[in-house]
Amino acid sequence: MTTARPATPSTARAINDRLALDLLLSQGPLTASELRTLTGLSRPTVADLLERLQHGGLVAVAGESGEQRRGPNARLYALVGDRAHLAGIDVRATGVSLVIADLTGRTLATAEVPAVPDPAVPGASGGPDLVDRTVRTLLETAREAGAGSLHTVAVGAPGMVDPVTGALANAGGLPRWHNELLGALRARPGMDVLLENEVNLAGIAEHRIGAARDRDTFVLLWLGESVGAAVMLDGRLRRGVSGGTGEVCFLPVPGTVGLPSATACEGGFHSLVGSVAICELARRHGLAVPGENQLPSPGPAPRAEAVVRAAVESEDPAGKAFLAELAERIAVGAAAVCVVLDPGCVVLGGEIGRAGGPVLARLVERRLSGFSPLRTEVRVGAAGGGAVLAGAVLTAGDAARRDIFGELLRS
């Protein structure tokens, strides 16, 4: 039998410092008295750690508390946000969105880099200069936001990310420039680049700041151009051996013609609730698909989002029938996930999930309860259209703070 060794003074200081830093991150500026109350530490210990963290450049006086009492107001201490800067990047087939943030996760600037047709590859987008334009835009936007350098960049992209190598597996015909962009970013010196599946990042955002803040176990069902899922079990994002957890677009389900293959998800859950399938379902119910005859076409995802939103806002019986059938299709795939994982909660995200809102969520929950004996609540995603970017910033911030806080506490 082994007995635990008592913490050394340096270990105790490191634990107390990290506790204070985490509280300042989650709570915002605090007085020394508030830190004592929240940590349970003594007055001399809190005074000592605040002096140490100020000397290390991680904490600074951010003002006064404004309390109405005798004597001077208490000082407010806050994390120094510009100690390091972060970036989140959302890579889509249509282009790149990015956000620059400080160490606390506060947004400083955003930018968009649209893809254009690639003259070298008929039918493809990106163009030969998209990678260069994206890297240039990232660095220029950071510089304009006051960030001389970027400590950590988190990139969200469609496809499977190998948990061991960090490589992006092209299982669904992704544009070639996605991997080229990752290579260009990783070639930049002094900048850590993290890659994560886009739906996983949205799942992180829903867990930390969105609809599942009170849940440690849930599944985010992402409904957009195609369908994907993020699986959070016991507070941990699950990726699987090959990074394929959540690739439900390949899930074989009833109601499709044929079955999916190892290289194509046609015939899988994608063929029931992907944006093209939703537009076809709307036409079958006699609904007009907004933008269908518009030139240039807005694409299937915006059209599907628009038709779902219109059906939710309409009292037309055809719209109600369309939503009921769409909810049943969604519930078919959700049930297959729930009977295996029993998450207790499914969050509907993506463009279709947001467009359907509480109306669609209630319909899915009702239909899901008829497919499975496992009680499952269905919620609407609350992280918004920027869920992937929000998750990227959270991921980059976590990594940067682990590095910087750990470096300080080891010194």
KEDRENGU-532549 format. One line per 10 residues: their letters; for each residue x negated, y, z negated of N, C-alpha, C, O. Coordinates in steps of 0.1 Angstrom, whole numbers, m for minus. Each point is the difference from the previous one (the first is absolute). Example, Ala and Ser with C-alpha at 12.3 -4.5 7.8 and 13.67 -1.06 7.14 Angstrom:
BEGIN
as> m132:m57:m78:9:12:0:m9:12:0:m10:0:m7 | 14:11:14:m9:11:0:8:11:m8:m5:11:m1
***
This chain:
BEGIN
mttarpatps> m8:m12:0:8:12:0:m9:12:0:m9:2:m8 | 12:8:17:m7:12:1:8:11:m6:12:1:1 | m19:9:m7:6:11:m6:m3:13:8:m12:1:5 | 21:8:m3:m2:12:8:m10:9:m8:1:2:m12 | m10:4:20:m9:9:m6:6:14:m2:9:4:8 | m12:2:m19:6:14:m1:m5:9:10:m12:m1:5 | 20:11:m1:m4:9:11:m12:9:m5:0:4:m12 | m10:m2:20:m10:9:m3:5:14:1:10:3:6 | m18:7:m13:5:14:1:1:5:15:9:7:3 | m18:m12:5:0:5:14:13:m6:7:6:7:8
taraindrla> m3:m20:m11:12:m6:6:12:7:m4:9:3:7 | m8:0:m20:11:7:m6:2:14:6:12:4:3 | m23:3:m1:1:13:7:5:m1:14:9:7:4 | m13:m17:3:4:m2:14:15:m3:0:7:5:9 | m2:m14:m18:14:m3:0:8:12:m3:11:2:6 | m15:6:m16:7:12:m4:0:10:12:11:7:3 | m22:m5:3:m1:9:12:10:m4:11:7:9:5 | m7:m22:m2:8:m4:11:15:1:m4:8:4:9 | m5:m6:m21:14:2:m5:4:14:2:11:3:4 | m19:6:m8:3:15:1:1:4:15:10:7:4
ldlllsqgpl> m19:m12:4:1:3:14:13:m5:7:6:7:8 | m2:m19:m12:12:m6:6:12:8:m5:10:2:8 | m10:3:m20:11:8:m5:1:13:7:11:5:4 | m22:1:m2:m1:13:7:5:m1:15:6:9:6 | m9:m21:0:5:m3:13:15:m2:1:6:6:8 | m1:m14:m17:14:m3:0:9:11:m6:11:2:5 | m16:5:m15:9:10:m7:m3:14:5:9:9:m2 | m20:m6:8:m4:14:3:m7:6:m11:m4:m7:m10 | 2:20:10:m8:7:m10:6:m2:m14:12:0:m2 | m21:m3:m8:4:m2:m13:m9:7:m10:m12:3:3
taselrtltg> 17:1:m15:m8:6:m10:m7:m11:m8:3:m12:2 | m13:16:m10:m7:m10:m8:9:m7:m10:m1:m11:m3 | 11:19:m2:9:m5:m9:9:m11:6:3:m10:m5 | 1:13:18:8:m10:7:m8:m13:3:5:m11:0 | m18:13:3:m8:m12:3:m2:m8:m13:0:m12:1 | m1:19:m12:m1:m8:m13:13:m8:m2:m1:m11:m5 | 12:17:7:13:m6:m2:2:m12:9:4:m11:m4 | m8:12:17:2:m10:10:m10:m11:m1:3:m12:3 | m15:15:m8:m10:m11:m1:m1:m6:m14:m5:m11:m2 | 9:19:m8:m2:m5:m14:m14:2:m5:m3:m5:m11
lsrptvadll> m5:13:18:m14:2:m4:m1:11:m10:10:9:0 | m20:m8:m7:m2:11:m10:m4:13:7:m4:0:12 | 5:11:m20:m3:13:5:m15:0:5:m3:5:11 | m7:m9:m19:m14:0:5:m2:m8:12:m8:4:9 | 14:m16:m8:m2:m8:12:5:6:12:m6:0:11 | 18:7:m11:6:6:11:m9:12:4:m2:3:12 | m2:5:m22:m9:11:3:m13:m4:7:m5:6:9 | 0:m17:m14:m13:m6:6:2:m4:14:m8:3:9 | 19:m10:m6:2:m5:14:3:11:9:m4:0:12 | 12:10:m16:3:12:9:m13:7:3:m2:4:12
erlqhgglva> m7:m3:m22:m13:7:3:m8:m8:10:m6:5:9 | 6:m18:m11:m7:m9:9:5:0:14:m7:0:10 | 21:0:m8:6:0:13:m2:13:7:m1:0:12 | 1:11:m20:m3:13:6:m14:1:5:m3:5:11 | m6:m10:m19:m14:0:4:m2:m9:13:m9:4:8 | 17:m14:m7:m2:m9:12:8:5:12:m1:m6:11 | 8:17:m12:6:7:11:13:m7:4:5:3:11 | 1:m11:m20:13:m6:4:12:7:m6:11:m2:5 | m13:9:m16:11:7:m7:m4:15:m2:m12:3:m2 | 21:6:4:m2:14:m2:12:6:m7:11:m5:0
vagesgeqrr> m13:17:m6:11:7:m6:9:6:11:m6:6:9 | 19:m9:m10:9:4:11:9:11:m4:10:3:8 | m11:3:m19:9:10:m5:3:m2:m15:m8:m7:m7 | 19:13:3:4:m1:m14:14:m6:0:8:1:9 | m4:m7:m21:13:m7:m1:11:10:m1:12:m4:3 | m14:16:m7:11:10:m1:9:m3:m12:11:6:m1 | m16:m14:m9:9:m2:m12:1:12:m8:m9:8:m2 | 21:m6:m3:2:12:m8:m3:m4:m15:8:m6:m7 | m20:10:3:m3:m3:m14:m11:10:m4:m5:7:9 | 1:m7:m21:m10:9:m5:m14:m4:6:m2:m12:3
gpnarlyalv> m7:21:m1:m13:m3:5:0:m1:15:11:2:6 | m22:m5:0:m2:m1:14:8:m13:5:1:m10:m7 | 3:11:20:7:m11:6:m10:m11:2:m12:2:2 | 17:m15:m2:m9:m11:2:m4:m1:15:7:3:9 | m20:m7:m7:m5:m2:14:6:m12:6:3:m10:m6 | 0:11:19:5:m11:8:m12:m6:8:m8:7:6 | 6:m20:m7:m11:m7:8:6:m8:11:11:m6:m1 | m18:7:13:5:m7:11:m11:m7:8:m12:4:m2 | 15:m14:10:m10:m6:9:m5:11:10:8:8:4 | m20:m9:0:m6:9:10:3:m7:13:m7:m9:4
gdrahlagid> 17:14:3:5:m6:13:m11:0:11:m1:m9:8 | m6:20:m8:m10:1:12:m13:m7:m3:m10:3:7 | 9:m11:m18:m12:m8:m2:m2:m9:12:m12:m4:3 | 23:m1:3:m2:m8:12:13:1:8:11:4:m5 | m12:m6:18:12:1:9:2:m13:7:m9:m8:3 | 22:6:1:5:m13:5:7:3:13:3:11:4 | m1:m22:4:9:1:12:8:m13:1:m5:m11:m3 | 17:13:7:9:m11:4:3:1:15:2:11:5 | m2:m23:2:2:0:14:10:m10:4:m1:m12:m5 | 11:15:12:11:m9:5:m2:m1:15:2:9:8
vratgvslvi> m6:m22:m4:m3:m2:14:12:m7:7:4:m11:m5 | 1:17:15:12:m6:7:m4:m1:15:m10:5:4 | 18:m12:4:m2:m1:14:1:14:6:m6:2:11 | 15:6:m17:3:13:6:m10:11:m4:0:11:5 | m10:m14:m14:m9:10:m5:m4:m2:m14:2:m11:m6 | m8:21:0:m5:0:m13:5:11:m9:0:12:5 | 4:m14:m17:3:10:m10:m10:m1:m11:m4:m11:m3 | 0:23:m2:m10:m1:m11:3:11:m10:7:10:3 | m11:m12:m15:1:9:m11:m13:1:m8:m7:m10:m2 | 4:22:m2:m12:3:m8:5:3:m15:9:7:m1
adltgrtlat> m15:m13:m9:4:2:m13:m12:1:m9:m12:m3:3 | 14:8:m16:m11:1:m9:0:m12:m9:8:m10:2 | m17:10:m12:m2:m12:m8:13:m4:m8:2:m12:m4 | 7:22:1:12:m3:m7:11:m5:9:11:m4:m4 | m13:4:18:10:m4:9:8:11:6:9:m2:7 | m12:15:m11:8:11:4:m3:3:15:m12:1:4 | 22:0:4:m2:2:14:m5:14:3:5:10:m5 | m16:m9:13:m6:12:4:3:4:14:1:12:4 | 0:m22:5:3:3:14:5:m12:7:m3:m11:m4 | 10:13:15:4:m12:9:m3:4:14:m2:11:4
aevpavpdpa> 2:m22:5:m2:2:14:6:m12:8:1:m11:m6 | 1:13:18:5:m10:10:m9:0:12:m4:10:5 | 2:m23:m1:m8:m1:13:8:m10:9:m1:m12:m2 | 8:18:11:9:m9:9:m8:m8:10:m10:5:5 | 14:m17:m3:m6:m8:11:6:5:13:11:5:1 | m19:m7:10:5:3:13:m2:m12:9:m8:m9:m4 | 14:8:16:m2:m12:8:m15:m2:4:m7:10:2 | 3:m22:m3:m14:m3:3:m1:m3:15:5:m10:5 | m12:19:3:m1:m3:14:m7:m12:4:1:m5:11 | m10:0:m20:m7:m12:3:7:m13:m2:m3:m11:5
vpgasggpdl> 14:12:m13:8:m12:m3:15:3:2:6:6:m8 | 0:m10:20:14:3:3:9:m5:m11:m1:m12:m4 | 10:20:0:10:m3:m10:m5:1:m15:8:m1:m9 | m21:4:8:m6:2:m14:m1:14:m3:0:9:8 | m1:m6:m21:m1:14:m5:m14:1:m7:m6:m10:m4 | 2:22:2:m12:3:m8:m9:9:8:m4:11:m5 | 0:m15:17:m9:8:8:m14:m1:m5:m2:m4:m12 | m8:6:20:m14:m2:m4:m5:9:m11:m10:m3:m6 | 17:14:4:m5:10:m10:7:m1:m13:m2:9:m9 | 12:m18:7:8:1:m12:m8:m3:m13:3:7:m10
vdrtvrtlle> m12:m16:10:m8:m3:m11:m8:13:m4:m1:3:m12 | m6:3:22:m8:12:m3:9:11:m5:m4:7:m9 | 16:m5:15:9:10:m4:4:m2:m15:2:9:m8 | 1:m21:5:4:m3:m14:m11:2:m10:3:7:m10 | m15:m11:13:m11:2:m10:m3:15:m1:m2:5:m11 | 3:2:22:m3:14:0:11:8:m8:m3:9:m8 | 16:m13:11:11:6:m8:m1:m2:m15:2:8:m8 | m6:m21:5:m1:m3:m15:m11:9:m6:3:6:m11 | m14:m5:17:m11:8:m6:3:15:0:m3:7:m10 | 9:m2:21:4:14:0:11:3:m10:m1:11:m6
tareagagsl> 11:m19:5:10:2:m10:m5:0:m14:4:8:m8 | m13:m17:5:m6:m1:m13:m8:13:m3:1:5:m11 | m9:m1:21:m8:12:m2:9:12:m2:m3:8:m9 | 14:m6:16:9:11:m1:7:0:m14:4:10:m5 | m3:m22:0:7:m2:m13:m10:2:m12:4:0:m12 | m16:3:15:m10:2:m10:m8:m12:m5:m7:0:m10 | 9:m11:18:m7:m12:m3:m13:m1:9:1:m3:12 | m12:5:m19:m13:m1:8:m3:m14:5:m6:m2:10 | 11:m8:m18:m2:m14:4:12:m8:m6:8:5:m8 | m6:m17:14:10:m9:m5:m6:m12:m7:m8:m7:6
htvavgapgm> 12:5:m18:m5:m11:m8:6:m14:5:m8:m9:2 | 21:9:m1:7:m13:4:11:3:10:8:10:m2 | m7:m18:12:11:1:10:7:m14:0:m6:m10:2 | 19:11:m3:8:m13:0:8:1:13:7:10:3 | m7:m21:5:6:m1:13:11:m10:0:m2:m12:m4 | 14:16:8:11:m10:1:2:m3:15:2:9:8 | m2:m22:m4:2:m4:14:9:m12:0:1:m8:m9 | 7:6:20:7:m12:2:m9:m12:2:m11:2:5 | 16:m14:m8:m9:m11:2:m5:m6:m14:1:7:m10 | m7:m18:11:m6:m7:m12:m14:5:m2:m8:1:9
vdpvtgalan> 5:2:m22:m13:4:m4:m6:m11:m9:5:m4:m10 | m16:m1:15:m7:m11:m7:m5:5:m14:m7:9:m1 | 12:m16:m10:m3:5:m13:m15:m1:m3:m5:7:m9 | m3:m16:16:m14:m2:m3:m8:10:8:m9:6:m5 | 11:m6:19:m9:8:8:5:14:2:m7:9:4 | 21:m6:m6:5:13:2:3:3:15:2:11:4 | m3:m22:4:2:2:15:15:0:3:8:m7:m7 | m4:14:18:13:0:4:2:m11:11:m6:1:10 | 15:m10:m13:3:m11:9:11:5:10:11:4:m4 | m14:m6:17:10:5:10:9:m12:4:m2:m6:10
agglprwhne> 12:4:m19:10:m11:2:12:4:9:7:m8:4 | m6:21:m2:12:5:7:m2:9:12:8:9:3 | m20:m10:3:m2:8:12:m3:15:m4:5:9:7 | m12:m7:m18:m3:14:m4:m9:7:11:m8:m6:6 | 10:19:m5:m9:8:9:m15:m2:m4:m3:m1:m12 | m5:0:22:m14:m2:m2:m7:11:m9:m9:m2:m7 | 15:15:8:m6:11:m7:1:m1:m15:m7:7:m7 | 17:m15:2:1:m2:m14:m13:m5:m7:m5:6:m9 | m1:m16:15:m13:m5:m5:m11:9:3:m9:2:m8 | 10:5:19:m11:10:3:0:11:m9:m11:5:m4
llgalrarpg> 23:0:m1:1:10:m9:m6:m4:m14:m8:8:m6 | 11:m20:2:m6:m5:m13:m15:m1:1:m7:4:m10 | 2:m8:21:m15:0:2:m6:13:m1:m10:2:m6 | 17:8:12:m5:14:0:0:6:m14:m9:7:m4 | 19:m10:m3:1:5:m14:m10:m6:m9:m6:6:m8 | 4:m19:9:m9:m8:m8:m14:4:3:m9:m3:m8 | 6:9:20:m13:4:4:m4:13:m7:m12:4:1 | 21:3:m6:m3:13:m6:m7:m2:m13:5:m8:m9 | m17:14:6:m7:m2:m12:6:6:m12:7:11:1 | m8:m17:m12:5:6:m13:15:0:m2:5:6:m9
mdvllenevn> 2:m14:17:15:0:m1:5:m14:m1:m3:m8:10 | 9:4:m21:5:m13:m1:14:m1:8:8:9:m2 | m7:m19:10:12:m2:8:7:m13:m4:m6:m11:1 | 18:12:m5:8:m12:m4:11:m2:10:6:10:5 | m3:m23:m2:10:m3:10:11:m8:m7:m3:m10:m7 | 15:13:9:12:m8:m5:11:0:10:2:9:7 | 6:m20:m8:12:0:9:9:11:m4:2:3:m12 | 4:3:22:8:12:m2:12:m3:m9:3:9:m9 | 4:m20:10:11:m3:m9:m4:m3:m14:7:4:m9 | m19:m9:7:m5:m2:m13:m2:14:m7:3:1:m12
lagiaehrig> m8:8:20:m2:14:m6:13:6:m4:1:6:m10 | 9:m8:19:14:5:m3:5:m7:m13:7:7:m8 | m10:m20:6:4:m7:m12:m7:6:m12:7:1:m11 | m19:3:12:m7:6:m11:6:13:m4:2:3:m12 | 2:5:22:7:13:m2:13:m2:m7:3:7:m9 | 5:m17:14:13:m2:m7:m2:m5:m14:9:3:m9 | m19:m10:6:m3:m5:m14:m4:11:m9:4:1:m12 | m12:8:17:m6:11:m8:8:12:m1:1:7:m11 | 5:m3:22:7:13:0:14:m1:6:7:11:2 | m3:m23:2:13:m1:8:11:m8:m8:2:2:m12
aardrdtfvl> 5:m10:20:12:m7:m5:m3:m11:m10:9:m4:m7 | m21:m1:6:m3:m12:m8:m9:4:m12:m8:m9:m4 | 8:21:0:m9:4:m11:3:m8:m13:m9:m1:m8 | 21:m3:6:4:m8:m12:m1:m15:2:4:m8:m8 | m10:4:20:m1:m14:3:m15:m4:2:m7:6:7 | 3:m17:m13:m13:m6:3:1:m11:10:m10:m4:5 | 22:m1:m2:2:m10:10:11:4:9:12:3:m4 | m15:m1:17:10:3:10:m6:m2:14:m12:m3:1 | 21:3:9:m4:m1:14:4:12:7:12:4:0 | m21:3:7:4:11:9:2:m6:14:m9:m6:6
lwlgesvgaa> 21:7:m1:3:m4:14:0:12:9:9:9:m1 | m19:m9:10:m2:12:8:7:m3:14:m3:m9:7 | 12:18:m4:9:m1:12:m3:12:9:4:11:m3 | m11:m14:14:m4:11:9:0:m5:14:9:m7:5 | m20:9:2:m2:m5:14:1:m15:m1:7:m7:9 | m13:1:m19:1:m14:m3:4:m2:m15:5:10:m5 | m8:m21:m1:3:m2:m14:m12:m6:m7:m7:m8:6 | 5:13:m18:m11:m6:m8:4:1:m15:10:5:m3 | m19:m10:m5:3:0:m15:m12:2:m8:m11:m4:4 | 12:11:m15:m10:0:m10:5:m7:m13:11:2:m4
vmldgrlrrg> m20:m10:m1:4:m9:m11:m8:4:m13:m12:0:0 | 20:5:m10:m6:4:m13:4:m10:m10:12:0:m3 | m21:m7:m3:4:m10:m10:m8:3:m13:m13:1:0 | 20:1:m11:m7:3:m13:m9:12:1:m11:0:m6 | 15:10:14:m8:12:1:m11:m1:9:m8:10:1 | 6:m21:6:m11:m1:10:5:m3:14:8:m8:2 | m14:16:7:3:m2:14:m6:m13:5:m12:m3:m3 | 20:m6:9:m5:m13:5:m3:1:15:9:4:8 | m21:m9:m4:m4:1:14:m1:m14:6:1:m1:12 | m3:m9:m20:m1:m13:6:m14:m3:4:m9:8:m1
vsggtgevcf> 6:m21:5:m14:m4:3:m5:7:12:m12:4:0 | 20:m1:10:m4:6:13:5:14:1:m2:6:10 | 8:m1:m20:6:14:1:14:0:6:5:11:4 | 1:m23:m2:13:0:7:12:0:m8:11:m2:5 | m12:3:m18:12:1:m9:9:12:5:m5:11:1 | 17:m14:2:9:11:4:2:1:15:8:8:5 | m14:m17:3:2:0:15:13:m7:3:0:m10:8 | 11:16:m13:13:m7:2:5:2:14:11:m6:3 | m17:14:5:4:1:14:0:m14:7:7:m3:9 | m16:m6:m14:m2:m13:5:9:m11:m6:0:m11:3
lpvpgtvglp> 8:16:m13:9:m9:m8:10:m7:9:8:8:6 | m7:m21:m4:10:m6:8:14:1:m8:1:m3:m11 | 9:8:18:13:2:m6:11:m4:10:m3:0:12 | 15:m3:m17:10:m3:10:5:12:7:m2:11:m5 | 8:m13:16:6:12:8:m9:5:10:4:10:7 | m16:m16:m5:m9:5:11:0:m11:11:4:m11:m2 | m9:15:14:m2:m9:11:m14:m5:m1:m9:8:3 | 7:m21:m6:m14:m5:0:m6:3:m14:7:3:m9 | m20:m6:8:m8:2:m12:m12:8:2:m5:0:12 | 0:6:m22:m13:8:2:m12:m10:2:1:m12:m2
sataceggfh> m12:18:7:m12:m8:2:m11:6:m8:2:11:m7 | m14:m17:8:m11:6:m8:m5:13:6:m7:7:m7 | 11:m4:19:m5:13:6:12:10:3:m3:11:5 | 15:m15:m7:11:9:3:12:m2:m10:3:m12:m3 | 2:23:m2:11:m2:m10:14:0:6:10:0:m7 | m9:1:20:13:m1:7:6:m14:m4:m6:m10:1 | 18:11:m5:7:m12:m5:0:m1:m15:7:m8:m6 | m15:16:m1:m1:1:m15:10:11:m5:8:5:7 | m10:m2:m20:8:10:m6:0:13:8:10:8:0 | m21:m5:6:m2:12:8:11:1:11:5:11:3
slvgsvaice> m1:m22:3:10:0:10:14:2:m5:10:3:8 | m8:m3:m21:13:3:m6:1:15:m4:11:6:2 | m22:m1:m8:1:14:m6:m10:10:5:m2:11:m5 | m6:m15:15:m9:10:7:8:10:6:12:m1:3 | m18:13:1:8:11:5:6:m3:13:11:5:3 | m17:m13:6:7:m4:13:12:m8:m3:10:2:6 | m11:m12:m16:12:m8:m3:11:8:m6:12:m2:2 | m15:13:m10:10:8:m6:7:8:11:12:2:m1 | m19:3:11:6:8:11:10:m10:8:10:4:3 | m15:m16:m1:9:m10:7:12:m3:m8:11:m1:6
larrhglavp> m12:0:m19:11:m3:m8:10:12:0:12:m2:0 | m17:14:0:9:12:1:8:0:13:12:3:0 | m19:m6:11:7:0:13:11:m11:0:11:3:5 | m14:m14:m11:10:m11:m1:13:4:m8:11:m5:3 | m13:14:m12:11:5:m8:6:13:7:9:6:m6 | m13:m3:17:6:11:8:m5:14:m5:6:10:2 | m18:m10:m9:m5:13:m5:m10:6:10:m8:m7:6 | 9:20:m5:m10:7:8:m13:1:m7:m1:2:m12 | m10:m5:19:m13:1:m6:m7:14:3:m3:2:11 | 2:6:m21:m5:14:3:m13:0:6:m9:m8:m4
genqlpspgp> 7:16:14:m13:2:7:m3:m11:10:m11:0:6 | 21:m9:m3:m3:m12:9:m3:5:14:m9:m6:7 | 16:16:m2:m2:5:13:m9:12:1:0:7:10 | m6:m4:m21:m8:13:m1:m14:m3:7:m5:m11:m1 | 0:21:8:m13:0:6:m9:11:m6:4:11:0 | m16:m14:m5:m5:m14:m2:8:m7:m11:5:6:m10 | m5:m19:10:7:m8:m10:m6:1:m14:m13:0:0 | 21:2:m10:m6:1:m14:m6:m14:m5:m6:0:m10 | 9:m11:18:m5:m13:m5:10:m7:m8:10:7:m5 | m11:m20:4:10:m8:m7:2:3:m15:11:0:m5
apraeavvra> m22:3:m2:1:3:m14:8:12:m4:9:m1:m8 | m12:13:15:8:11:m3:15:m2:4:9:5:m6 | m7:m12:17:14:m3:4:7:m8:m10:12:2:m3 | m18:m12:m2:6:m9:m10:3:7:m13:10:m1:m6 | m20:10:2:2:8:m12:12:9:2:9:1:m9 | m7:5:21:11:9:2:13:m7:0:10:6:m5 | m9:m17:11:13:m7:1:4:m5:m14:12:0:m3 | m21:m5:m5:3:m4:m14:5:12:m8:10:m1:m7 | m17:12:8:4:12:m7:14:5:4:8:4:m8 | m6:m4:21:13:4:5:11:m10:m5:11:5:m3
avesedpagk> m13:m18:3:10:m9:m5:3:2:m15:11:m1:m4 | m21:4:m4:1:3:m14:9:12:m2:9:0:m9 | m11:10:17:7:13:m2:14:0:7:8:9:m3 | m5:m19:11:13:m1:7:10:m8:m8:m3:m9:m7 | 16:12:10:11:m8:m5:5:m10:10:10:m7:m2 | m17:6:14:5:m8:11:m1:m15:m4:m10:m4:m5 | 21:m4:7:0:m14:m4:m12:m8:7:m5:m9:m5 | 2:14:18:m10:m7:7:m14:2:m7:m8:m9:m1 | 6:21:m5:m12:3:m7:m1:m9:m13:m11:m5:m3 | 22:4:m3:0:m9:m13:m2:m14:4:m7:m7:m8
aflaelaeri> 12:2:19:m2:m14:4:m15:m2:3:m6:m10:m3 | 0:20:10:m14:m1:4:m8:m1:m13:m9:m8:m1 | 11:17:m9:m8:0:m12:2:m13:m8:m10:m5:m6 | 22:m1:6:2:m12:m7:m8:m12:7:m6:m8:m7 | 6:8:20:m8:m10:7:m15:2:m2:m8:m10:m2 | 4:23:2:m14:3:m2:m4:m4:m14:m11:m6:m2 | 19:8:m8:m3:m3:m14:m1:m16:m1:m8:m5:m8 | 17:m2:15:m1:m14:m1:m13:m5:6:m7:m9:m5 | 2:15:16:m12:m4:6:m12:2:m10:m9:m8:m1 | 9:20:m5:m10:4:m9:0:m10:m12:m11:m5:m5
avgaaavcvv> 23:2:0:1:m9:m11:m5:m14:3:m5:m7:m9 | 6:2:21:m5:m13:4:m15:m1:m3:m4:m10:m6 | m3:20:11:m15:0:m3:m3:2:m14:m9:m6:m6 | 16:15:m1:m2:3:m14:2:m12:m8:m7:m3:m10 | 18:m5:13:3:m12:m8:m12:m10:1:m3:m6:m10 | m3:5:22:m11:m10:1:m11:4:m9:m7:m9:m5 | 4:22:4:m11:5:m9:4:m2:m14:m8:m5:m8 | 21:8:4:4:0:m14:1:m14:m6:m4:m1:m12 | 8:m9:20:1:m13:m6:m14:m6:m2:m1:m10:m8 | m9:15:14:m14:m5:m3:m6:8:m11:m7:m6:m9
ldpgcvvlgg> 8:20:9:m7:8:m10:9:4:m12:m6:3:m10 | 19:m2:12:9:5:m11:m5:13:m5:m2:1:m12 | 1:9:20:m5:13:m5:10:8:m8:m4:9:m8 | 17:m12:9:10:8:m8:3:13:6:10:6:m4 | m18:m1:13:2:13:6:m6:1:14:m12:m4:2 | 20:8:8:m5:3:13:2:15:3:11:5:m2 | m21:1:7:0:14:4:0:1:15:m8:m6:7 | 18:13:m1:1:2:14:m8:13:4:4:11:m4 | m14:m13:12:m8:12:4:m1:1:15:8:m7:7 | m17:15:m2:m1:2:14:11:9:5:9:4:m7
eigraggpvl> m9:m1:20:9:9:6:15:m5:m1:9:8:m3 | m7:m21:5:13:m5:0:5:0:m15:12:3:m2 | m20:m7:m7:4:0:m14:4:13:m5:10:2:m7 | m18:9:11:3:13:m4:13:5:7:9:6:m7 | m7:m9:19:12:4:8:13:m7:m6:10:7:m1 | m12:m19:m3:12:m7:m5:4:4:m14:11:0:m4 | m22:4:m4:3:6:m13:7:m10:m10:0:m12:2 | 7:18:m12:8:m8:m9:11:m8:6:3:m11:m5 | 3:16:16:10:m8:6:m5:m14:5:6:m10:m3 | m17:11:11:m5:m13:5:m5:m8:m12:1:m13:1
arlverrlsg> m8:19:m11:m5:m8:m11:11:m8:m7:m2:m11:m4 | 13:18:2:12:m7:m7:5:m12:9:3:m10:m6 | m2:12:19:4:m10:8:m9:m12:0:4:m12:0 | m17:15:0:m10:m11:0:0:m7:m13:0:m13:0 | 1:20:m11:1:m6:m13:12:m10:m2:m1:m11:m5 | 13:16:10:12:m8:0:m2:m13:8:4:m10:m5 | m9:12:17:m2:m12:9:m10:m10:m6:1:m12:1 | m12:18:m6:m11:m8:m6:5:m8:m12:m4:m12:m2 | 13:17:m6:6:m7:m11:8:m12:4:1:m10:m7 | 4:9:20:7:m11:5:m9:m11:6:4:m11:2
fsplrtevrv> m17:15:0:m10:m10:6:m8:m7:m11:m5:m11:3 | 4:17:m14:m9:m6:m10:6:2:m14:7:10:m3 | m10:m20:m6:5:2:m14:m9:9:m8:3:3:m12 | m14:1:17:m10:9:m7:5:14:1:2:6:11 | 1:0:m23:5:14:0:m11:10:5:m11:0:m6 | 13:7:16:m10:9:6:6:14:3:10:1:7 | m16:9:m13:5:14:2:m7:5:13:m12:m3:2 | 20:11:5:m6:5:13:0:16:m2:11:6:m2 | m22:0:4:m1:14:m2:m5:7:13:m5:m7:9 | 7:20:m8:m6:7:11:m13:6:m3:m2:5:m11
gaagggavla> m8:m6:20:m13:5:m3:1:15:m3:8:8:6 | m16:m3:m16:0:14:m4:m13:7:3:m1:12:m3 | m9:m19:9:m13:7:3:1:8:13:m10:7:3 | 21:m8:4:2:8:12:m8:m4:12:m6:m11:1 | 7:20:9:m7:m4:13:m15:0:m1:m6:m6:9 | 1:12:m19:m15:0:m2:m5:m11:m9:m10:2:m7 | 18:m13:5:m3:m10:m10:m14:m6:3:m8:m3:m9 | 5:0:22:m13:m6:3:m12:10:m4:m10:m4:m6 | 12:17:9:m11:9:m3:0:2:m16:m11:1:m5 | 22:m1:m1:0:1:m15:m7:m12:m6:m8:2:m9
gavltagdaa> 10:m14:14:m7:m12:m5:m14:1:3:m9:m5:m8 | 5:10:20:m14:2:3:m7:9:m9:m12:m3:m5 | 18:14:1:m6:10:m9:m2:m7:m14:m10:2:m7 | 21:m9:3:m1:m6:m13:m11:m11:m1:m8:m1:m9 | 6:m6:20:m10:m10:1:m14:6:0:m9:m5:m7 | 7:16:15:m13:6:1:m3:7:m13:m11:m1:m5 | 21:7:m2:m2:6:m13:m4:m10:m11:m9:2:m8 | 15:m14:8:m4:m10:m9:m14:m4:1:m8:m2:m9 | 4:0:22:m14:m5:3:m10:11:m4:m10:m3:m6 | 13:15:10:m9:11:m3:m2:2:m15:m11:2:m5
rrdifgellr> 22:m2:m2:m1:2:m15:m7:m12:m7:m7:3:m9 | 9:m15:14:m7:m11:m6:m15:2:2:m8:m2:m9 | 4:7:20:m14:2:3:m6:12:m8:m10:m2:m7 | 17:13:7:m5:12:m7:1:m1:m15:m9:3:m7 | 21:m8:2:1:m2:m14:m10:m10:m5:m6:2:m10 | 5:m13:17:m9:m10:m4:m14:4:0:m8:m3:m9 | 4:11:19:m14:6:1:m3:9:m12:m10:m1:m6 | 20:9:2:m2:9:m11:0:m8:m13:m9:3:m9 | 18:m12:7:0:m8:m12:m11:m9:m2:m4:m4:m11 | m3:0:22:m12:m8:m1:m13:8:m3:m10:m5:m5
s> 11:18:7:m12:8:m1:m2:4:m15:m10:7:m3
***
